[in-house]
Amino acid sequence: MLTPQEYHARITGPIGAVTTAMERHGVPFDVPAALELRERVRADELATAANLGDWCGKIGYQPKVDAKGRPGENPPNWGSWVQLQRFLYTDAGLNLLPSPYWKKGSTGYDLEGNEIREGEGELKTDDMALRWLGSTHPEHLEGLNLIRNLRWQQRVGGYLDKWTGLALYHPVRWRKGAEPWYWLHPSFGLASDRDERAGAVTGRFAVKNPALQQVPKHGDEYGLRALFKAPPGWKMIVVDYSQLEIVVLAHVAHALFGTTNLIERLQPGAPDMHSATAKYVWGEVLGDQQMIDIPVDRVKEEAGDKRDAVKEVRYGTNYCKSFRTFAVTMFDKAGRALGEEKALAMQQALFEFDPEIPRYQDWVRAFITKHREISSLYGRRVLLPDARSWERGLRNRAWRRACNYPMQSGGQEITALAMIALHSNPAFAALDAEQYLQVHDEDCALVPED
């Protein structure tokens, strides 16, 4: 544990020099390719919107007069959540049963359709809600997927417009005679507990203007990440920690309880953690014959969807998500929701596989109830006054935040120390290399091709 003065001297102070250099250097970005892609995305948007209009005609959708006697939209403005909400959930549209995973105080339902909470608010229209509606109303799956595709295309178009608008054209590191290239110069930083700078309260490093940590990795058929391309004569090198937050949890559990189960499964040469967990959960617990037959080293290639599902449950469980959340936010390849029975079995199997997780969560609840705060690995504290609130919802929110805090803040401290070490390393400088981007547990550097 470091004192606040020691913490500043070792982490928050030195990281300022690193971020200054990164902001000055910039992130390489291929603007000509982005402009070409923007035209393709715009054409896809128009085609998808036309298909949605055809689908409305196919299902016989006829907009009804609204409360003020005005005709409804036909088709709706799919970019307006108000019109989309009316189209999905009211008599003027499809009148579908909303997802039980609600938002903003809206009415919720259990998996059988029984109302379980009353209140005023906005029924969800986000991607998760649309996936749920597709799983429970398969007769409208085609149209709901078209709405999801259109939204994704609009989102991609927004990314491209922003990135191309912010890009500057100048030589590599402003060198004399260097060939110019396109660069983004975002804002980097660690946030404190009481400000609005880039970053999170946990101290997690973040990127703003543009927010490059949000560049999609999975399901990106447009290849957005490929637009971040090194200029001629240079190469991009990306290094990242493997399962860093799980590593932090393993060492915290060892320090608290003396347990080494998680540490042993993270050792070099041990089977991939998520593959081993998937084989246990799907094979031994749920009786999936495919997972029983597949060797653990082939799980990622032959049953990647099941591995991804277990990975999602693991990370969500580490942050105290309930099996009820997984039941309505996870879907199989056919679009069917996971369901409470399977979600509960998966979470219980994970607790049996890694008993440190529930033990750590119980310890955190007792600790914050007594102290109303928790700290990171190196002593960065966060106050949790709601840990003793009379309202259960506030107590649980404080508990979830406290369970997440040591892992996320500890992982960021380790990454920040690595960035500081690289920045001041003579061998790194001798390679003429420079760090240009840090996202989560990845660090990116630009080096000459030779």
C-alpha positions as CSV (number, residue, x, y, z in Angstrom):
1,M,0.0,0.0,0.0
2,L,1.2,3.5,-0.9
3,T,0.4,6.7,0.8
4,P,-1.3,9.4,-1.5
5,Q,2.0,11.2,-1.8
6,E,3.8,7.9,-2.7
7,Y,1.0,7.0,-5.2
8,H,1.4,10.3,-7.0
9,A,5.2,10.0,-7.1
10,R,5.1,6.5,-8.5
11,I,2.0,6.4,-10.7
12,T,-0.2,9.5,-11.3
13,G,2.8,11.9,-11.6
14,P,5.0,10.0,-14.0
15,I,2.1,8.8,-16.2
16,G,1.6,12.5,-17.1
17,A,4.8,12.5,-19.2
18,V,3.7,9.3,-20.9
19,T,0.3,10.7,-21.9
20,T,1.7,14.0,-23.0
21,A,4.0,12.1,-25.4
22,M,1.2,9.9,-26.6
23,E,-1.2,12.8,-27.3
24,R,1.6,14.6,-29.2
25,H,2.5,11.6,-31.2
26,G,-1.0,10.6,-32.3
27,V,-2.7,7.4,-33.5
28,P,-2.1,6.5,-37.1
29,F,-5.4,6.3,-39.1
30,D,-6.0,5.5,-42.8
31,V,-8.3,8.3,-43.9
32,P,-8.6,7.4,-47.7
33,A,-9.7,3.8,-46.7
34,A,-12.1,5.3,-44.2
35,L,-13.7,7.5,-46.8
36,E,-14.2,4.6,-49.1
37,L,-15.7,2.5,-46.3
38,R,-18.1,5.4,-45.5
39,E,-19.6,5.3,-49.0
40,R,-20.1,1.5,-48.6
41,V,-21.8,1.9,-45.2
42,R,-24.0,4.7,-46.6
43,A,-25.2,2.4,-49.4
44,D,-25.8,-0.4,-46.9
45,E,-27.9,1.9,-44.7
46,L,-30.2,2.8,-47.7
47,A,-30.6,-0.9,-48.6
48,T,-31.4,-1.9,-45.1
49,A,-33.9,0.9,-44.7
50,A,-35.6,-0.2,-48.0
51,N,-35.8,-3.8,-46.7
52,L,-37.4,-2.6,-43.5
53,G,-40.0,-0.8,-45.5
54,D,-40.7,-4.0,-47.5
55,W,-40.9,-5.9,-44.2
56,C,-43.5,-3.5,-42.8
57,G,-45.6,-4.1,-45.9
58,K,-45.1,-7.9,-45.6
59,I,-46.4,-8.0,-42.0
60,G,-49.3,-5.7,-42.9
61,Y,-48.2,-2.9,-40.5
62,Q,-50.7,0.0,-40.7
63,P,-49.8,2.9,-38.5
64,K,-52.8,4.1,-36.4
65,V,-53.8,7.6,-35.4
66,D,-52.1,8.8,-32.3
67,A,-53.6,10.5,-29.3
68,K,-53.6,13.9,-31.0
69,G,-55.4,12.6,-34.1
70,R,-52.2,12.6,-36.3
71,P,-51.4,9.6,-38.5
72,G,-48.6,7.4,-37.3
73,E,-45.3,7.0,-39.1
74,N,-45.0,4.5,-41.9
75,P,-42.4,3.3,-41.8
76,P,-41.2,4.8,-38.5
77,N,-38.0,6.8,-38.2
78,W,-35.8,3.9,-37.1
79,G,-33.2,6.3,-35.7
80,S,-35.8,7.7,-33.2
81,W,-36.1,5.7,-30.0
82,V,-39.4,7.4,-29.3
83,Q,-40.9,6.2,-32.6
84,L,-39.2,2.8,-32.3
85,Q,-40.6,2.4,-28.8
86,R,-44.1,3.2,-30.1
87,F,-43.6,0.7,-33.0
88,L,-42.4,-2.1,-30.7
89,Y,-44.5,-1.8,-27.6
90,T,-47.9,-0.1,-28.3
91,D,-51.1,-0.9,-30.1
92,A,-50.1,1.5,-32.8
93,G,-47.3,-1.0,-33.7
94,L,-46.4,-4.6,-32.9
95,N,-47.5,-4.5,-29.2
96,L,-44.7,-6.9,-28.2
97,L,-44.0,-8.0,-24.6
98,P,-40.8,-6.1,-23.4
99,S,-37.7,-7.6,-22.1
100,P,-37.5,-8.4,-18.3
101,Y,-34.1,-6.7,-18.3
102,W,-35.5,-3.1,-18.1
103,K,-34.1,0.3,-17.8
104,K,-34.9,3.7,-16.3
105,G,-37.7,2.4,-14.0
106,S,-39.8,0.9,-16.7
107,T,-42.2,-1.9,-16.1
108,G,-40.6,-5.3,-16.0
109,Y,-41.7,-8.9,-16.6
110,D,-40.4,-12.3,-15.6
111,L,-39.8,-15.0,-18.2
112,E,-43.4,-16.2,-18.0
113,G,-44.7,-12.7,-18.8
114,N,-45.9,-11.8,-15.3
115,E,-45.4,-8.2,-14.2
116,I,-42.8,-8.1,-11.5
117,R,-42.2,-4.3,-11.1
118,E,-44.3,-1.2,-11.6
119,G,-43.0,2.2,-12.3
120,E,-42.8,4.9,-14.9
121,G,-39.9,5.0,-17.4
122,E,-38.8,4.3,-20.9
123,L,-39.0,0.7,-22.2
124,K,-35.7,-0.4,-23.6
125,T,-35.0,-0.2,-27.4
126,D,-31.3,-1.0,-27.3
127,D,-29.7,-3.9,-29.1
128,M,-30.1,-6.2,-26.1
129,A,-33.9,-5.5,-26.0
130,L,-34.2,-6.2,-29.7
131,R,-32.3,-9.5,-29.3
132,W,-34.7,-10.5,-26.5
133,L,-37.8,-9.6,-28.7
134,G,-36.4,-11.7,-31.5
135,S,-36.0,-14.7,-29.2
136,T,-39.5,-14.4,-27.8
137,H,-41.3,-13.3,-31.0
138,P,-39.6,-15.3,-33.8
139,E,-42.3,-14.3,-36.3
140,H,-40.8,-10.8,-36.2
141,L,-37.1,-11.9,-36.0
142,E,-36.4,-10.9,-39.6
143,G,-37.5,-7.3,-39.1
144,L,-35.9,-7.0,-35.7
145,N,-32.6,-8.1,-37.1
146,L,-32.9,-5.6,-39.9
147,I,-33.4,-2.8,-37.3
148,R,-30.3,-4.1,-35.4
149,N,-28.3,-4.1,-38.7
150,L,-29.5,-0.5,-39.6
151,R,-28.5,0.7,-36.1
152,W,-25.1,-0.9,-36.4
153,Q,-24.5,0.7,-39.8
154,Q,-25.5,4.1,-38.5
155,R,-23.2,3.6,-35.6
156,V,-20.3,2.7,-37.9
157,G,-21.1,5.7,-40.0
158,G,-20.9,7.9,-37.0
159,Y,-17.5,6.5,-36.0
160,L,-16.2,7.1,-39.5
161,D,-17.5,10.7,-39.7
162,K,-16.0,11.6,-36.4
163,W,-12.6,9.9,-37.0
164,T,-12.1,11.4,-40.5
165,G,-13.2,14.8,-39.2
166,L,-10.6,14.8,-36.4
167,A,-7.7,13.4,-38.4
168,L,-4.7,15.6,-39.1
169,Y,-2.2,15.1,-41.9
170,H,1.5,15.5,-40.9
171,P,4.8,13.6,-40.9
172,V,5.7,10.9,-38.4
173,R,6.7,12.6,-35.2
174,W,7.2,15.8,-37.2
175,R,10.5,14.6,-38.6
176,K,12.2,16.5,-41.4
177,G,11.8,14.7,-44.6
178,A,9.4,12.0,-43.1
179,E,6.5,11.0,-45.3
180,P,3.2,12.5,-44.1
181,W,0.4,10.4,-42.8
182,Y,-3.0,10.8,-41.1
183,W,-3.2,11.0,-37.3
184,L,-5.8,11.2,-34.6
185,H,-4.7,13.1,-31.4
186,P,-7.1,11.9,-28.6
187,S,-7.0,12.9,-25.0
188,F,-5.7,10.3,-22.6
189,G,-5.7,10.1,-18.8
190,L,-6.5,8.7,-15.5
191,A,-9.6,10.2,-13.8
192,S,-9.7,11.1,-10.1
193,D,-12.6,10.3,-7.9
194,R,-14.3,13.7,-8.3
195,D,-13.7,14.9,-11.9
196,E,-14.9,14.5,-15.4
197,R,-11.5,13.9,-17.1
198,A,-10.9,10.9,-19.3
199,G,-10.9,7.7,-17.3
200,A,-13.0,6.0,-14.7
201,V,-13.3,6.4,-10.9
202,T,-11.3,3.2,-10.6
203,G,-8.3,5.0,-12.3
204,R,-8.8,3.0,-15.5
205,F,-7.0,4.6,-18.3
206,A,-9.3,6.0,-21.0
207,V,-9.2,7.8,-24.4
208,K,-11.5,10.6,-25.4
209,N,-12.1,12.7,-28.5
210,P,-12.3,10.3,-30.1
211,A,-13.1,7.4,-27.6
212,L,-10.9,4.8,-29.2
213,Q,-11.5,2.2,-26.5
214,Q,-15.0,1.7,-28.0
215,V,-13.7,0.5,-31.4
216,P,-15.6,-2.8,-31.9
217,K,-13.5,-6.0,-31.9
218,H,-16.1,-8.8,-32.3
219,G,-18.7,-8.9,-35.0
220,D,-17.2,-6.1,-37.0
221,E,-17.7,-7.1,-40.6
222,Y,-16.6,-3.7,-41.8
223,G,-13.1,-4.1,-40.3
224,L,-12.9,-0.8,-38.4
225,R,-9.8,-1.8,-36.5
226,A,-7.9,-2.3,-39.8
227,L,-8.3,1.4,-40.5
228,F,-5.7,2.1,-37.7
229,K,-2.8,1.5,-40.0
230,A,0.9,2.4,-39.6
231,P,2.4,4.9,-42.1
232,P,4.8,3.6,-44.8
233,G,8.1,2.4,-43.3
234,W,6.6,1.8,-39.8
235,K,5.0,-1.1,-38.0
236,M,2.4,-1.3,-35.2
237,I,3.2,-3.6,-32.2
238,V,0.4,-4.5,-29.8
239,V,1.1,-6.3,-26.5
240,D,-1.4,-7.1,-23.8
241,Y,-1.8,-8.9,-20.5
242,S,-3.5,-12.2,-20.5
243,Q,-6.6,-12.2,-18.3
244,L,-5.1,-9.5,-16.2
245,E,-8.2,-8.9,-13.9
246,I,-8.5,-12.6,-13.2
247,V,-4.8,-12.6,-12.3
248,V,-5.4,-9.8,-9.9
249,L,-8.4,-11.6,-8.4
250,A,-6.3,-14.8,-8.0
251,H,-3.6,-12.9,-6.0
252,V,-6.1,-11.0,-3.9
253,A,-7.8,-14.4,-3.0
254,H,-4.4,-15.8,-2.2
255,A,-3.5,-12.9,0.0
256,L,-6.9,-13.0,1.8
257,F,-7.5,-16.8,2.1
258,G,-4.3,-18.5,1.2
259,T,-6.0,-20.3,-1.7
260,T,-4.0,-21.1,-4.9
261,N,-6.6,-22.7,-7.2
262,L,-6.9,-19.7,-9.5
263,I,-3.2,-19.1,-9.4
264,E,-2.3,-22.6,-10.4
265,R,-4.7,-22.5,-13.4
266,L,-3.1,-19.3,-14.6
267,Q,0.4,-20.8,-14.6
268,P,2.3,-21.1,-18.0
269,G,1.6,-24.5,-19.5
270,A,-1.8,-24.9,-17.8
271,P,-4.8,-25.3,-20.1
272,D,-6.5,-22.1,-21.3
273,M,-8.7,-21.0,-18.3
274,H,-11.8,-20.3,-20.3
275,S,-11.5,-23.5,-22.3
276,A,-11.1,-25.5,-19.2
277,T,-14.0,-23.8,-17.5
278,A,-16.2,-24.3,-20.6
279,K,-15.4,-28.0,-20.7
280,Y,-16.3,-28.4,-17.1
281,V,-19.5,-26.3,-17.2
282,W,-20.9,-27.5,-20.5
283,G,-19.5,-31.1,-20.3
284,E,-19.5,-32.3,-16.8
285,V,-22.3,-30.1,-15.4
286,L,-24.7,-29.6,-18.3
287,G,-23.9,-32.9,-20.1
288,D,-23.1,-31.5,-23.5
289,Q,-21.7,-34.5,-25.4
290,Q,-19.7,-32.3,-27.8
291,M,-17.9,-30.7,-24.9
292,I,-17.2,-34.0,-23.3
293,D,-15.6,-35.3,-26.5
294,I,-13.5,-32.3,-27.4
295,P,-10.0,-32.1,-25.9
296,V,-9.5,-29.0,-23.8
297,D,-6.9,-27.6,-26.3
298,R,-9.5,-27.8,-29.1
299,V,-12.4,-26.0,-27.3
300,K,-11.6,-22.6,-28.7
301,E,-11.5,-23.8,-32.3
302,E,-14.4,-26.3,-32.2
303,A,-16.8,-24.8,-29.6
304,G,-15.8,-21.1,-29.5
305,D,-19.4,-20.0,-28.8
306,K,-19.6,-22.1,-25.7
307,R,-16.3,-20.8,-24.5
308,D,-17.4,-17.3,-25.1
309,A,-20.6,-17.9,-23.1
310,V,-18.6,-19.2,-20.1
311,K,-16.2,-16.3,-20.4
312,E,-19.1,-13.8,-20.3
313,V,-20.6,-15.5,-17.3
314,R,-17.2,-15.5,-15.5
315,Y,-16.5,-11.8,-16.0
316,G,-20.1,-10.9,-15.2
317,T,-20.0,-13.0,-12.1
318,N,-16.7,-11.5,-11.0
319,Y,-18.7,-8.2,-11.0
320,C,-21.6,-9.7,-9.1
321,K,-24.1,-10.1,-11.9
322,S,-27.0,-12.4,-11.1
323,F,-27.9,-15.5,-13.1
324,R,-31.2,-13.7,-13.9
325,T,-29.3,-11.1,-15.9
326,F,-27.5,-13.8,-17.9
327,A,-30.8,-15.5,-18.5
328,V,-32.1,-12.6,-20.6
329,T,-29.0,-11.0,-22.0
330,M,-27.2,-14.1,-23.4
331,F,-28.3,-15.8,-26.6
332,D,-27.4,-18.9,-28.6
333,K,-26.6,-19.0,-32.3
334,A,-30.3,-19.4,-33.2
335,G,-31.1,-16.2,-31.2
336,R,-32.8,-18.0,-28.2
337,A,-32.3,-16.6,-24.8
338,L,-30.2,-18.7,-22.4
339,G,-33.0,-19.0,-19.8
340,E,-32.9,-19.0,-16.0
341,E,-32.4,-22.8,-15.6
342,K,-29.3,-22.9,-17.7
343,A,-27.9,-19.6,-16.5
344,L,-28.3,-20.7,-12.8
345,A,-26.6,-24.0,-13.6
346,M,-23.7,-22.3,-15.3
347,Q,-23.1,-19.8,-12.5
348,Q,-23.3,-22.5,-9.8
349,A,-20.9,-24.6,-11.8
350,L,-18.5,-21.7,-12.0
351,F,-18.7,-21.2,-8.2
352,E,-17.9,-24.9,-7.8
353,F,-15.0,-24.6,-10.2
354,D,-13.6,-21.4,-8.6
355,P,-14.8,-21.2,-5.0
356,E,-12.6,-18.2,-4.5
357,I,-15.2,-16.1,-6.3
358,P,-18.1,-16.4,-3.9
359,R,-15.7,-16.3,-0.9
360,Y,-14.2,-13.1,-2.2
361,Q,-17.6,-11.5,-2.7
362,D,-18.8,-12.4,0.8
363,W,-15.6,-10.9,2.2
364,V,-16.1,-7.7,0.2
365,R,-19.6,-7.3,1.5
366,A,-18.5,-7.7,5.1
367,F,-15.5,-5.4,4.6
368,I,-17.4,-2.5,3.1
369,T,-20.2,-2.8,5.6
370,K,-17.6,-2.2,8.4
371,H,-15.3,0.4,6.7
372,R,-17.5,1.9,3.9
373,E,-14.5,2.0,1.6
374,I,-12.2,-0.2,-0.4
375,S,-8.7,0.2,-1.9
376,S,-6.8,-0.9,-5.0
377,L,-3.6,-3.0,-4.9
378,Y,-1.5,0.1,-4.4
379,G,-3.7,2.0,-2.0
380,R,-6.1,4.1,-4.2
381,R,-9.2,4.3,-2.1
382,V,-12.8,4.7,-3.1
383,L,-15.5,5.7,-0.5
384,L,-18.7,3.8,-0.4
385,P,-21.1,5.5,2.0
386,D,-24.1,3.5,0.6
387,A,-22.6,0.3,1.9
388,R,-24.7,0.9,5.1
389,S,-27.7,2.4,3.4
390,W,-31.1,1.3,4.6
391,E,-32.1,0.7,0.9
392,R,-31.1,-2.7,-0.3
393,G,-30.6,-1.6,-3.9
394,L,-28.1,1.1,-2.9
395,R,-26.2,-1.4,-0.6
396,N,-26.0,-3.9,-3.5
397,R,-24.8,-1.3,-5.9
398,A,-22.0,-0.3,-3.5
399,W,-21.1,-4.0,-3.1
400,R,-20.9,-4.6,-6.9
401,R,-18.8,-1.5,-7.3
402,A,-16.5,-2.7,-4.4
403,C,-16.1,-6.2,-5.9
404,N,-15.1,-4.7,-9.3
405,Y,-12.8,-2.0,-7.8
406,P,-9.7,-3.9,-6.7
407,M,-9.6,-5.9,-10.0
408,Q,-10.1,-3.0,-12.4
409,S,-8.0,-0.4,-10.5
410,G,-5.3,-3.0,-9.8
411,G,-5.1,-4.1,-13.4
412,Q,-4.8,-0.4,-14.5
413,E,-2.0,0.3,-11.9
414,I,0.0,-2.7,-13.3
415,T,-0.5,-1.4,-16.9
416,A,0.4,2.2,-15.9
417,L,3.6,1.0,-14.3
418,A,4.5,-0.9,-17.4
419,M,3.8,2.2,-19.6
420,I,6.0,4.3,-17.3
421,A,8.8,1.8,-17.4
422,L,8.6,1.6,-21.3
423,H,8.6,5.4,-21.6
424,S,11.9,5.7,-19.6
425,N,13.6,2.6,-21.0
426,P,16.8,3.3,-22.9
427,A,16.5,0.1,-24.9
428,F,12.9,1.0,-26.0
429,A,14.1,4.5,-27.0
430,A,17.1,3.0,-28.9
431,L,14.6,1.1,-31.1
432,D,13.1,4.5,-32.0
433,A,9.8,3.2,-30.7
434,E,7.0,5.3,-29.2
435,Q,3.8,4.3,-27.4
436,Y,0.8,5.7,-29.2
437,L,-2.3,4.1,-27.6
438,Q,-3.3,2.2,-24.4
439,V,-6.7,0.6,-24.2
440,H,-7.7,-1.5,-21.2
441,D,-4.8,-4.0,-20.8
442,E,-3.3,-3.4,-24.2
443,D,-0.3,-1.2,-25.0
444,C,0.4,-0.2,-28.6
445,A,3.7,1.1,-30.0
446,L,4.9,2.4,-33.3
447,V,8.4,1.3,-34.5
448,P,10.4,1.7,-37.7
449,E,9.9,-1.3,-40.1
450,D,13.6,-2.2,-39.9
